[in-house]
Amino acid sequence: MAKNQNNIAAEVDEVDDKLPLWLQNIHTALPHISQFILHGSIRDVIPQYDENGKYTGFIDVKTAIADLLTANGFDAVLEYCVPDMLVIRSLSDERYSLEEIDDYLCKTCSLPKSEKIGVITTEWFESLDKVTAEIGSMMRERDLPRLSLVVDYASQAHEVSEMHPAIDRLMIACLKHVHESGELLHDGYRKVSLRHPVFWLVDKPNDLPGWMLTGDGIRQVPILYPDLDERTRIARAALQASLGVEAVDEETVRRFAGVSEGLSIRSILGINKLVIAGDVSSERVVESARQFRLGITENPWQKPELRERIKNGREVLASRVYGQERAIEKSLDILIRSALNMTHAHSKDGGTGPRGVLFFAGATGVGKTELAKQLAELIFGTTERIIRFDMSEFAQEHTEARLLGAPPSYIGHGAGGELTNAIRRQPHSVVLFDEIEKAHPAILDKFLQVLSDGRLTDGSGDTVFFTESIIIFTSNKGAENAQYIIEDISTQKPDGEALSQKLNEYERVIRESVVDYFTGTGESQLGRPELLGRIGESNIIVFNPIATEIAEAIAGNGINNVVINILKQLKCQITFSDEALKQSMGFATSDLSKGGRGIQNALKDVLVRPLAHILFVNEGIEELHIRSVARIDADTFELEV
């Protein structure tokens, strides 16, 4: 049965530095490792280059393993894909043909012959542990085939373990093989003898029992995403193969490699297919990466109507958010950069973070949340494109699972998190994190990756991208420290230069409080200056407190809404005398400490509640004139009609 061994490739001790690191790891460990746990990007492809470094094609992980074993003198690889079939991959016919290996395996393990040589599908499964046990002894004899076993889709094995207990026996047999295997290959093929390896391909190491993962003779080998150098080589080779050497410039290659960080080689090739569908400019490469990541082709940021809306944005936003001209101006600056795709123009590779980051700071009720909603409508045409999280609900560390999804072995694993699922469904959004200072610090750490790289990994290990979203944080930090200024503005009612000085002092106090919160190390401070660095101090926008003039405008708008809604719903026209209107405005704006929200709440007591009683008693009335408004007690008012 054995053939002449002299033709087999000789010593291969020197590992090829062109091989991926994980293959170099395996090659080096073959003399003393019997079981390899391969995890990570196990479905990716491996680029192939000739001796001159020229790209020649791609192979999958199992083929890369087989090629390495061929160079080390192995005769065949047994590939088992849970829970289907056992396939014999013949590595070389120098010693044994495929037919001979098939015959040997069936005879040794008492397996029935299949109609197709090298594929065993009938009744072999219950003998799988026998195959593994045989592996431990068959190569101790020089004249027996030198075999290796690759077990694929092992991450899913636990799903079928109850139906197929032989999988459990296979795991135990493999562990026994680790402990009992000796020097298996003749030292003529390498300067040292080799073990007979079993390879497990898994998504994550903990998909296997813990007792299979560590110990002498066992090694975990991660298959990582390509680094920048590898991505650059692949990008250059892929673009040149598709478009020709002359059509590809190094700037495009550099941008391609930069925007493909964190992607598999398969994904990079997928982006390349999108690139060749259009022009091959650097911007086209970035846009193709965006399309590939998100799985969509429409980009609202590039629509011409967005630019038109932004041109009129100042007037539109000012008509809905009162007294916050500086906040509106700075927000529009970010929208302009986003629409022009210049958010990360200062970055060498164009950047991969969100389209924009805003930090709205100031007292409650000054319009922070309202401006976020209006920005969503300005950008996307609807306020439904806002994804809002009240961070007071995430004050405990364990609530991270709500945002990102439960980790493995916890209830809800695989269902995703509220944040990651929302972005996956609608990547073009305004994401609002209200009262960010109330979240647990461990949860805030998750924003580091979102703000710098524009991506986040959920509890299931899947990545979502924030590269097409606007991130807005709101905070009331510093409002208590600036309360004396708010009271001065509401009671003394300064105007002109005096008001301007008060507002400047207010902004300074709020801004310093926010910075101190992020950088300080006290009990009530976050101590995360790196998070502030990613947000950017220039992106902290302080909202003005509500001054008297603005308060009256808010109250007037609220009264007008009451009149319009009653006419629309009850067909009753409400009118006011000058005195009643002045009284309503006065009562609604008497306390400005709670901002615009406080004014709106006051109007419920001043007008809505007494009007509801009057209209309920006088059902069907078509006109109602309010002559005066009187306060009965702290929150009870009476209307004279």
C-alpha positions in Angstrom: 0.0 0.0 0.0 2.8 2.4 0.8 4.6 4.2 -2.0 8.1 5.6 -2.3 8.6 8.3 0.4 11.6 9.8 -1.2 9.5 12.1 -3.4 7.8 13.8 -0.5 8.8 17.4 0.1 11.7 17.5 2.6 12.3 19.8 5.6 9.9 22.7 6.0 11.0 23.9 9.4 11.4 27.5 8.2 7.9 29.0 8.2 7.0 31.2 5.3 6.6 34.8 6.5 4.1 35.5 3.7 1.6 33.2 5.5 -1.0 34.8 7.7 0.0 34.8 11.4 -2.5 32.2 12.4 -1.0 29.7 9.8 2.5 30.5 11.0 1.2 29.8 14.6 -0.1 26.4 13.5 3.1 25.5 11.6 5.3 26.4 14.6 3.1 24.4 17.0 2.7 21.2 15.1 5.5 19.4 17.0 3.8 19.8 20.4 0.1 20.6 19.8 -2.5 18.0 19.1 -5.7 20.1 19.1 -6.2 23.5 17.6 -9.2 25.7 18.4 -9.5 28.1 15.4 -12.0 30.9 16.1 -12.9 34.4 14.8 -13.1 35.1 11.1 -13.2 31.4 10.1 -15.3 32.0 7.0 -12.9 34.5 5.5 -10.7 33.9 2.5 -6.9 33.8 2.5 -5.1 35.8 -0.3 -2.4 33.9 -2.3 0.7 35.5 -3.7 3.5 34.2 -5.9 7.2 34.5 -5.0 7.2 38.0 -6.5 4.4 39.1 -4.2 1.9 39.2 -7.0 -1.7 38.4 -6.0 -2.8 35.1 -7.6 -6.2 34.4 -5.9 -7.9 33.4 -2.7 -8.5 30.2 -0.8 -10.8 29.3 2.2 -9.5 28.5 5.7 -9.9 24.7 5.3 -7.9 24.8 2.1 -5.2 26.9 3.8 -4.9 24.3 6.5 -4.8 21.5 4.0 -2.0 23.2 2.1 0.0 23.7 5.3 -0.4 20.0 6.2 0.6 19.0 2.6 3.9 20.8 3.1 4.4 19.0 6.3 4.0 15.5 4.8 0.4 14.6 5.6 -1.5 12.4 3.3 -5.1 13.5 3.8 -7.5 15.6 5.9 -10.7 14.2 7.2 -13.3 17.0 7.1 -16.4 16.6 9.2 -19.1 19.3 8.9 -21.6 19.0 11.7 -24.0 17.2 11.2 -23.7 16.1 7.6 -20.9 14.0 6.2 -17.2 13.0 6.5 -15.2 14.0 3.5 -11.7 12.8 2.7 -9.5 15.5 1.2 -6.5 13.8 -0.4 -3.4 16.0 0.0 -1.0 14.0 -2.2 -1.0 10.7 -4.0 2.7 10.2 -3.6 2.1 7.6 -0.8 -1.6 6.8 -1.0 -4.4 7.4 -3.5 -7.8 8.7 -2.4 -9.3 5.2 -3.0 -6.7 3.6 -0.7 -7.3 6.1 2.1 -11.0 5.6 1.7 -10.6 1.8 1.9 -8.3 2.0 4.9 -10.7 4.2 6.9 -13.8 2.2 6.2 -12.0 -1.1 7.0 -10.3 0.2 10.2 -13.4 1.9 11.6 -15.9 -0.7 10.3 -17.7 1.9 8.1 -19.8 1.0 5.1 -18.4 2.0 1.7 -20.1 5.0 0.0 -21.1 5.1 -3.6 -18.8 8.2 -3.9 -15.2 7.7 -3.1 -14.0 10.0 -0.3 -17.4 10.8 1.0 -18.8 8.7 3.9 -22.5 9.5 4.7 -24.1 6.3 5.9 -23.9 5.0 9.5 -20.5 6.5 10.0 -21.6 9.1 12.5 -22.0 6.6 15.4 -18.4 5.5 14.7 -17.0 9.0 14.7 -15.3 8.5 18.0 -13.7 5.4 16.6 -12.3 7.5 13.8 -10.8 9.9 16.3 -9.4 7.1 18.4 -7.9 5.6 15.4 -6.2 8.9 14.6 -4.2 8.5 17.9 -2.6 5.3 16.7 -2.8 5.0 12.9 0.2 7.3 12.4 2.5 5.6 14.9 3.3 3.2 12.1 5.3 4.7 9.3 3.4 2.7 6.7 -0.1 4.0 7.7 -1.7 7.1 6.2 -0.8 10.4 7.9 -4.2 11.9 8.6 -5.7 15.0 10.2 -9.2 15.8 11.3 -11.0 19.1 10.8 -14.4 19.5 12.6 -16.4 22.4 11.0 -19.6 24.1 12.3 -18.7 23.0 15.8 -20.3 26.2 17.2 -23.6 24.7 16.2 -22.9 21.3 17.7 -24.6 22.0 21.0 -27.8 22.6 19.1 -27.8 19.0 17.9 -25.9 17.4 20.8 -29.0 15.8 22.3 -30.0 14.3 18.9 -26.5 13.1 18.2 -24.6 12.1 21.4 -21.7 11.0 19.2 -20.7 14.6 19.1 -20.0 14.5 22.9 -18.1 11.3 22.4 -16.1 12.9 19.6 -15.1 15.8 22.0 -14.0 13.3 24.7 -12.1 11.2 22.1 -10.3 14.3 20.9 -9.3 15.3 24.4 -8.1 11.8 25.0 -6.1 12.0 21.8 -4.5 15.2 23.1 -3.3 13.4 26.2 -2.2 10.2 24.6 -0.8 11.2 21.2 2.9 10.8 20.7 5.4 11.7 18.0 3.6 10.8 14.9 5.5 11.9 11.8 8.9 10.6 10.8 11.6 13.2 11.5 12.6 13.1 7.9 9.9 15.5 7.0 10.9 18.1 9.6 13.8 18.4 11.9 11.4 17.5 14.7 8.6 15.0 14.9 5.0 16.2 14.6 1.8 15.5 16.4 -1.3 14.4 14.6 -3.6 17.5 14.8 -7.3 17.9 15.2 -8.8 21.3 14.2 -12.0 22.7 15.5 -13.5 25.6 13.6 -15.7 27.7 15.9 -17.2 31.2 16.0 -16.0 31.7 19.6 -13.9 29.5 21.8 -16.6 29.2 24.4 -18.9 27.5 21.9 -17.0 24.4 23.1 -16.9 23.0 26.6 -14.3 24.7 28.8 -12.4 21.5 29.3 -11.6 21.4 25.6 -10.0 24.8 25.4 -6.9 24.8 27.6 -4.1 22.6 28.7 -1.0 20.9 27.4 -1.4 19.9 23.8 -4.2 22.4 23.1 -3.9 25.8 21.5 -6.5 28.5 20.7 -5.7 30.2 17.4 -7.6 33.4 16.5 -8.2 34.2 12.9 -8.2 38.0 12.9 -9.5 40.6 10.4 -6.7 41.8 8.1 -4.5 44.6 9.4 -3.8 47.8 7.5 -0.9 46.4 5.5 -2.8 43.3 4.5 -5.9 45.5 3.6 -3.7 47.7 1.5 -2.3 44.8 -0.5 -5.7 43.3 -1.0 -7.3 46.6 -2.0 -4.5 47.3 -4.5 -4.7 43.7 -6.0 -8.5 43.7 -6.1 -8.9 47.1 -7.8 -6.1 46.4 -10.3 -7.6 43.0 -11.2 -11.0 44.6 -11.8 -10.0 47.9 -13.4 -6.4 47.5 -14.6 -3.2 48.8 -13.1 -3.3 52.1 -14.9 -6.8 53.0 -13.6 -5.9 52.7 -9.9 -4.0 55.3 -8.0 -2.4 55.0 -4.5 -4.7 57.6 -3.0 -7.7 55.4 -3.8 -5.9 52.3 -2.5 -5.1 54.1 0.7 -8.7 55.3 1.2 -10.0 51.8 0.4 -7.7 50.2 3.0 -8.6 52.9 5.6 -12.4 52.6 5.3 -12.3 48.8 5.4 -10.9 48.6 8.9 -12.7 45.9 10.9 -14.0 44.1 7.7 -13.1 40.7 6.5 -11.4 40.1 3.2 -14.7 38.8 1.8 -16.2 42.1 2.7 -13.4 44.1 1.1 -13.9 42.1 -2.1 -17.6 42.9 -1.9 -16.9 46.6 -1.6 -14.7 46.2 -4.7 -17.7 44.9 -6.7 -19.6 48.1 -5.7 -16.7 50.3 -6.7 -16.3 48.9 -10.2 -20.0 49.5 -10.8 -19.2 53.2 -11.0 -16.1 55.5 -11.0 -13.0 54.6 -9.1 -12.4 57.9 -7.2 -11.5 57.9 -3.6 -15.0 59.3 -2.7 -16.6 56.5 -4.6 -14.6 54.0 -2.6 -15.8 55.5 0.7 -19.4 55.6 -0.5 -19.2 52.0 -1.6 -17.9 51.0 1.8 -20.9 52.8 3.4 -23.3 50.9 1.1 -21.7 47.6 1.9 -21.7 48.1 5.6 -25.3 49.3 5.8 -26.7 47.1 3.0 -28.4 50.2 1.4 -27.8 52.3 -1.6 -29.9 55.5 -0.8 -28.0 58.1 1.1 -30.1 60.9 2.5 -27.0 63.0 3.2 -26.3 63.3 -0.5 -29.8 64.4 -1.6 -29.9 67.9 -3.0 -33.1 68.7 -1.1 -31.2 68.3 2.2 -29.0 71.2 1.2 -32.0 73.3 0.4 -33.6 72.5 3.8 -30.3 73.4 5.6 -30.2 76.7 3.7 -33.5 77.6 5.3 -32.8 75.8 8.5 -32.0 78.8 10.6 -35.5 80.3 10.1 -37.2 77.0 10.4 -35.5 76.0 13.7 -35.8 79.4 15.2 -39.6 79.4 14.7 -39.8 76.2 16.7 -37.1 76.5 19.3 -37.2 80.0 20.9 -34.2 82.0 22.1 -31.5 79.5 21.2 -29.9 81.2 18.2 -26.3 80.2 19.1 -27.3 76.6 19.6 -29.1 76.6 16.3 -26.1 78.2 14.5 -23.6 75.6 15.8 -25.9 72.7 15.1 -26.3 73.9 11.5 -22.5 74.2 11.2 -22.3 70.4 11.9 -25.1 69.7 9.4 -23.4 71.6 6.7 -20.2 69.7 7.2 -22.1 66.4 7.2 -24.0 67.3 4.0 -20.7 68.1 2.3 -19.1 64.9 3.7 -16.5 67.0 5.4 -17.1 65.8 9.0 -13.8 64.0 9.1 -12.0 66.0 6.4 -9.1 66.7 8.9 -8.4 62.9 9.2 -5.9 61.3 6.9 -8.2 58.5 5.9 -11.4 60.5 6.0 -12.5 59.1 9.4 -15.2 56.5 10.2 -17.0 58.1 13.1 -20.6 59.5 13.2 -21.7 62.2 10.8 -21.8 64.6 13.8 -21.6 64.8 17.6 -23.4 67.4 19.6 -23.6 67.9 23.4 -26.5 70.0 24.5 -26.0 71.4 28.0 -28.2 73.7 30.1 -31.1 73.9 32.5 -34.2 71.9 32.1 -36.9 73.0 29.7 -34.8 75.3 27.5 -35.3 73.3 24.2 -32.5 70.7 24.1 -34.7 67.8 23.3 -36.9 69.9 21.1 -34.0 71.0 19.0 -32.9 67.4 18.6 -36.3 66.5 17.3 -36.4 69.4 14.9 -32.9 68.5 13.6 -34.2 65.1 12.8 -37.1 66.6 10.8 -34.8 69.0 9.1 -32.4 66.3 7.9 -34.7 63.4 7.2 -38.1 65.1 6.8 -39.7 63.5 9.8 -39.2 63.5 13.6 -39.6 59.7 13.5 -36.0 59.4 12.5 -34.9 60.2 16.1 -33.9 57.3 18.3 -34.2 58.5 21.9 -32.9 57.0 25.1 -33.6 58.3 28.6 -30.3 57.5 30.3 -31.8 57.7 33.8 -33.1 54.2 32.9 -29.5 53.0 32.5 -28.2 54.0 36.0 -27.3 50.4 36.9 -24.4 48.6 35.2 -26.4 45.5 34.3 -28.7 47.7 32.1 -26.0 47.7 29.5 -27.6 44.5 28.3 -30.7 46.5 27.4 -28.7 48.8 25.1 -26.3 46.2 23.6 -28.0 42.8 24.1 -27.4 40.1 26.6 -24.0 38.3 26.5 -23.8 34.5 25.9 -25.5 32.2 28.4 -27.7 35.0 29.6 -31.5 35.3 29.1 -32.1 37.2 25.9 -28.8 36.4 24.2 -29.2 36.7 20.5 -32.1 39.1 20.6 -29.8 42.2 20.3 -30.0 45.4 22.3 -32.4 48.4 22.0 -29.7 50.6 20.7 -28.0 48.2 18.3 -31.3 46.9 16.9 -32.6 50.4 16.3 -29.4 51.5 14.4 -29.4 48.2 12.5 -33.0 48.9 11.4 -32.5 52.6 10.6 -28.8 53.6 10.3 -29.8 57.1 9.1 -31.0 58.6 12.3 -30.5 61.2 15.0 -29.6 59.3 18.1 -30.5 61.2 21.3 -29.1 60.2 24.7 -31.1 62.3 27.2 -29.5 63.3 30.5 -26.3 61.4 29.8 -24.8 62.1 33.2 -27.4 59.8 34.9 -26.1 56.7 33.1 -23.7 54.3 34.8 -20.1 55.1 34.0 -19.5 51.6 32.6 -22.2 52.2 30.0 -20.6 55.6 29.0 -17.4 53.7 28.2 -19.2 52.0 25.3 -19.5 55.4 23.6 -15.8 55.6 23.2 -15.9 53.2 20.2 -19.1 54.8 18.8 -17.6 58.3 18.8 -14.1 57.3 17.5 -14.8 54.5 15.0 -18.6 54.8 14.4 -19.3 51.2 15.3 -20.4 49.1 18.2 -20.5 45.3 18.9 -23.6 43.9 20.5 -24.0 41.0 22.9 -24.0 38.5 20.1 -20.8 39.7 18.6 -22.4 41.5 15.6 -21.2 45.0 14.7 -23.5 47.9 13.9 -22.4 51.2 12.4 -23.1 54.7 13.4 -21.3 56.3 10.5 -24.5 57.8 9.0 -26.0 59.1 12.2 -25.9 62.2 14.3 -25.2 61.6 18.0 -26.7 64.1 20.4 -26.2 64.0 24.2 -28.1 66.2 26.6 -27.2 67.1 30.1 -28.4 69.4 33.0 -24.9 69.5 34.5 -24.1 72.8 35.9 -27.6 74.1 36.0 -27.6 74.1 39.8 -24.4 76.0 39.9 -25.9 78.6 37.5 -29.2 78.8 39.3 -28.4 82.3 40.7 -27.9 83.6 37.1 -31.3 82.1 36.0 -33.0 83.8 39.0 -31.3 87.1 38.1 -32.5 86.9 34.5 -36.1 86.0 35.5 -36.5 88.5 38.4 -34.4 91.5 37.3 -35.2 91.0 33.6 -32.1 92.6 32.3 -31.8 93.5 28.6 -29.1 94.7 26.2 -25.5 94.6 27.4 -26.5 93.5 30.9 -28.4 90.5 29.5 -25.5 89.6 27.2 -23.1 89.6 30.2 -25.4 87.4 32.2 -25.7 84.9 29.3 -21.9 84.8 28.9 -21.5 84.1 32.6 -24.1 81.4 32.4 -22.4 79.7 29.5 -19.1 79.8 31.3 -20.5 78.2 34.4 -22.3 75.5 32.5 -19.4 74.7 30.2 -16.9 74.5 33.1 -19.3 72.2 35.0 -19.5 69.8 32.0 -15.8 69.7 31.5 -15.2 69.2 35.2 -17.7 66.3 35.2 -15.8 64.5 32.5 -12.3 65.2 33.7 -12.7 65.3 37.5 -12.1 62.3 39.7 -14.5 63.1 42.6 -17.4 60.9 43.7 -19.9 62.6 41.5 -17.5 63.0 38.6 -16.9 60.7 35.7 -13.2 60.9 35.3 -13.2 60.1 31.6 -11.3 62.9 29.8 -10.9 60.5 26.8 -14.7 60.6 26.4 -14.8 64.4 26.4 -11.9 64.3 23.9 -14.0 62.2 21.5 -17.1 64.4 22.0 -15.0 67.6 21.5 -15.3 70.6 23.7 -16.2 72.7 20.7 -19.3 70.5 20.3 -20.6 71.4 23.7 -23.5 73.7 23.0 -24.9 75.6 26.0 -28.6 76.6 25.8 -29.6 80.0 27.2 -31.9 80.2 30.1 -35.4 81.4 29.3 -35.5 85.2 29.4 -38.8 87.1 29.9 -39.2 88.0 26.2 -38.7 84.4 25.1 -41.0 83.1 27.9 -43.8 85.4 26.6 -43.2 84.1 23.1 -43.5 80.5 24.3 -46.6 81.3 26.3 -48.2 83.1 23.4 -47.5 80.1 21.1 -49.0 77.8 23.7 -52.1 79.8 24.1 -52.5 79.9 20.3 -52.2 76.1 20.2 -55.0 75.8 22.8 -57.3 77.9 20.6 -56.4 76.0 17.4 -56.8 72.6 18.9 -60.2 73.4 20.6 -61.5 74.8 17.3 -60.3 71.7 15.4 -61.6 69.1 17.9 -64.7 70.7 19.4 -65.6 73.3 16.7 -65.6 76.0 19.4 -63.9 79.4 18.8 -62.1 80.7 21.8 -61.4 84.4 22.1 -59.7 86.5 24.8 -60.1 90.0 26.1 -56.8 92.0 26.3 -57.0 91.7 30.1 -57.5 87.9 30.0 -54.7 87.4 27.6 -52.3 89.5 29.7 -53.3 87.6 32.8 -52.9 84.2 31.1 -49.4 85.2 30.0 -48.5 86.5 33.4 -49.5 83.4 35.3 -47.8 81.1 32.8 -44.5 83.0 32.9 -44.4 83.8 36.6 -41.8 81.0 37.3 -39.1 80.6 34.7 -36.9 78.2 36.7 -38.3 75.2 34.8 -37.9 76.8 31.4 -40.3 76.3 28.5 -41.5 73.0 29.8 -42.6 74.7 33.0 -44.5 77.4 30.9 -46.3 74.7 29.0 -47.2 72.9 32.2 -48.5 76.1 33.7 -50.8 76.7 30.7 -52.5 73.4 31.5 -53.5 74.7 34.9 -54.2 78.3 33.8 -56.3 77.5 30.7 -56.7 73.9 29.6 -58.1 72.5 32.9 -60.8 75.2 33.5 -61.7 75.3 29.8 -62.2 71.5 29.8 -64.8 71.9 32.6 -66.6 74.7 30.9 -66.8 73.0 27.5 -67.8 69.7 29.1 -70.8 71.4 30.8 -71.7 73.5 27.7 -71.6 70.7 25.2 -71.9 71.9 21.6 -71.1 75.6 22.3 -69.6 77.3 19.2 -68.1 80.4 20.7 -66.5 81.3 24.1 -65.1 84.6 25.1 -62.7 84.7 28.1 -62.9 88.0 30.0 -60.5 87.4 32.8 -58.4 84.8 34.5 -58.1 84.5 38.4 -55.9 82.4 40.6 -57.9 80.5 43.3 -54.9 78.7 44.9 -51.4 77.5 43.9 -52.5 75.5 40.9 -56.2 76.2 40.5 -57.5 79.0 38.2 -61.0 80.3 37.3 -62.1 81.8 34.0 -64.7 84.5 33.7 -66.6 84.0 30.4 
